[in-house]
Amino acid sequence: MWAPDARVVKLFNHVYAEVLSSPETLAHGVTIFVCGDDSAARQCVCELAQRVNLDPIEVGARSIARYLEPLAM
């Protein structure tokens, strides 16, 4: 393993750039899903997301990350 102490959280890569770059869309809030194995890391990225008017929803462990991209389509 390259970074054994890394805390990995999936947050932004299942939301399209058009959504994240649109002030009109962000003004209404955008739901975004968060997953990862470390609850403190998930909470940290949730707070970051809320600062840019995203509505983060924690959906569980990192093992479900692969299901978020098809869901976003």
C-alpha positions as CSV (number, residue, x, y, z in Angstrom):
1,M,0.0,0.0,0.0
2,W,1.4,3.4,-1.0
3,A,-0.2,5.5,1.8
4,P,-1.1,3.2,4.7
5,D,-2.2,6.0,7.0
6,A,-4.3,7.8,4.3
7,R,-8.0,8.5,5.0
8,V,-9.8,8.2,1.7
9,V,-13.2,9.8,1.2
10,K,-15.2,9.9,-2.1
11,L,-17.1,13.2,-2.5
12,F,-16.7,15.2,-5.7
13,N,-15.9,12.9,-8.6
14,H,-19.5,11.8,-9.2
15,V,-20.8,15.3,-9.7
16,Y,-20.3,16.8,-13.1
17,A,-18.2,20.0,-13.6
18,E,-21.2,21.7,-15.1
19,V,-23.0,21.4,-11.8
20,L,-20.1,22.5,-9.7
21,S,-19.3,25.5,-11.9
22,S,-22.8,26.9,-12.1
23,P,-23.6,29.6,-9.6
24,E,-27.3,29.3,-10.4
25,T,-27.3,25.6,-9.6
26,L,-25.2,26.0,-6.4
27,A,-27.5,28.8,-5.3
28,H,-30.3,26.2,-4.9
29,G,-28.1,23.6,-3.2
30,V,-26.9,20.4,-4.7
31,T,-27.1,17.0,-3.0
32,I,-23.8,15.2,-3.0
33,F,-23.0,11.8,-1.6
34,V,-20.0,11.1,0.7
35,C,-18.5,7.7,1.5
36,G,-15.4,6.6,3.3
37,D,-14.2,4.3,6.1
38,D,-13.2,7.1,8.5
39,S,-16.1,9.0,10.1
40,A,-13.9,12.0,11.1
41,A,-12.7,12.3,7.5
42,R,-16.2,12.1,6.2
43,Q,-17.3,14.8,8.6
44,C,-14.4,17.0,7.5
45,V,-15.3,16.8,3.8
46,C,-19.0,17.3,4.6
47,E,-18.2,20.6,6.3
48,L,-16.1,21.6,3.3
49,A,-19.0,20.8,0.9
50,Q,-21.5,22.8,3.0
51,R,-19.3,25.8,2.7
52,V,-19.9,25.9,-1.0
53,N,-23.7,25.3,-0.6
54,L,-23.6,21.6,-1.3
55,D,-25.9,19.3,0.7
56,P,-23.7,16.3,1.7
57,I,-25.3,13.0,2.6
58,E,-23.1,10.3,4.2
59,V,-23.9,7.0,2.6
60,G,-21.4,4.7,4.3
61,A,-18.2,2.9,3.8
62,R,-15.7,3.3,0.9
63,S,-16.7,-0.1,-0.4
64,I,-19.9,1.4,-1.9
65,A,-18.0,4.1,-3.8
66,R,-18.3,2.3,-7.1
67,Y,-22.1,2.6,-6.9
68,L,-22.2,6.4,-6.7
69,E,-21.1,7.2,-10.3
70,P,-23.9,5.1,-11.9
71,L,-26.3,6.6,-9.5
72,A,-25.3,10.1,-10.5
73,M,-26.0,9.3,-14.2
